[in-house]
Amino acid sequence: MSTLSTSVATLHVALGGAAGAALRYHVGRAMTQWLGAPIIGAFPFATLAVNAVGSLLMGVLAGWLARSGGANSDQLRLLLGVGLLGGFTTFSAFSLEMVLMIERGQYLFASLYAVLSFALGISGLMMGLGIMRIAS
C-alpha cells in the first residue's frame, strides 16, 4: 500500500465493502426465496454458499494479482479483496450461526457446517489459484 494514501485506501475498502455486503444480502434473500425460510433457518446454506464462492473468487483474484501485478494492484487488492470479498464473505455470521446451532443442540449440523465451510473455503481458494495458474 506504499503508493496509496490512507484516505484513498480507506475509500477503496469502503466502496468494495459496501458492494460486497449488498451482494451478500441479495444472495441470502435469493437463497431464502429459493429454498424456503424453514430450510434456511435449519441450516445456513446462504452463508455457506457465499463463503465458498467468496473463497474461490479470492483465489482467482490473488492469482490474477500475483500474475499481473501492475500499477493498480494495490487499489484492486483493496477494492476487490479486502472490500468486496471481505464484505461478501461472512465469517462473523458463520461464527454466530455455529453458536446458535450449538445452543439449539444441533451438534451434527454444527459439525457438518464447520467441516463444509472449512473444506469448501480452502478448496475454493485453491481452485481459484489453480484456475489463474493454468490461465497464465
Secondary structure, 3 states (H helix, E strand, C coil): CCCCCHHHHHHHHHHHHHHHHHHHHHHHHHHHHHHCHHHHHHCCHHHHHHHHHHHHHHHHHHHHHHHHCCCCHHHHHHHHHHHHHHHHCCHHHHHHHHHHHHHCCCHHHHHHHHHHHHHHHHHHHHHHHHHHHHHC
